């Protein structure tokens, strides 16, 4: 999930949570595997694709933006 997407949906989700007196849980997957040594331990081709996808950095940036 990108910063742009989070900023777009967060106010509405927070308002809905307040209305329903519930907390909000958003799931992110910011972890990335970049080193060859770490990648050599990953056995699934799909996992390798996931761990090396640029989306991992986008999600990490979105989480950092939420802290500010």
PLY file of the C-alpha trace (Angstrom):
ply
format ascii 1.0
element vertex 68
property float x
property float y
property float z
element edge 67
property int vertex1
property int vertex2
end_header
0.00 0.00 0.00
1.49 3.35 -1.01
1.53 6.63 0.93
-0.97 8.02 -1.57
-3.40 5.16 -0.95
-3.04 5.36 2.83
-3.62 9.12 2.84
-6.70 8.64 0.65
-8.42 6.02 2.81
-7.20 6.70 6.34
-9.53 9.58 7.28
-12.64 7.65 6.22
-11.50 4.50 7.99
-10.72 6.41 11.19
-14.14 8.08 11.09
-15.84 4.71 10.58
-13.88 3.19 13.47
-14.84 6.09 15.72
-18.51 5.72 14.74
-18.41 1.99 15.51
-16.21 2.45 18.58
-13.63 0.07 17.12
-9.92 0.14 16.54
-8.27 0.11 13.14
-5.81 -2.49 11.93
-4.01 -1.99 8.64
-1.67 -4.66 7.32
1.56 -3.78 5.57
4.30 -6.00 4.18
7.36 -3.74 4.10
10.02 -6.43 4.53
12.40 -6.88 1.66
15.22 -9.29 1.01
17.98 -7.76 -1.04
21.19 -9.64 -0.39
22.09 -12.69 -2.45
22.91 -14.61 0.73
19.40 -14.04 2.10
17.73 -14.73 -1.25
19.59 -18.03 -1.57
17.72 -19.21 1.55
14.31 -18.50 0.03
13.08 -21.63 -1.73
9.87 -20.37 -3.35
10.12 -18.46 -6.62
6.93 -16.58 -5.71
8.44 -15.54 -2.38
11.60 -14.32 -4.12
9.45 -12.20 -6.42
7.52 -10.81 -3.47
10.60 -10.03 -1.36
12.37 -8.23 -4.20
9.35 -6.29 -5.49
9.55 -2.48 -5.38
6.23 -2.51 -3.52
8.04 -3.49 -0.33
9.83 -0.11 -0.32
6.58 1.71 -1.05
4.92 0.06 1.93
7.88 0.90 4.17
7.61 4.56 3.08
3.87 4.53 3.81
4.49 3.27 7.34
7.16 5.90 7.95
4.76 8.60 6.69
2.12 7.43 9.19
4.53 8.11 12.04
4.82 11.77 11.07
0 1
1 2
2 3
3 4
4 5
5 6
6 7
7 8
8 9
9 10
10 11
11 12
12 13
13 14
14 15
15 16
16 17
17 18
18 19
19 20
20 21
21 22
22 23
23 24
24 25
25 26
26 27
27 28
28 29
29 30
30 31
31 32
32 33
33 34
34 35
35 36
36 37
37 38
38 39
39 40
40 41
41 42
42 43
43 44
44 45
45 46
46 47
47 48
48 49
49 50
50 51
51 52
52 53
53 54
54 55
55 56
56 57
57 58
58 59
59 60
60 61
61 62
62 63
63 64
64 65
65 66
66 67
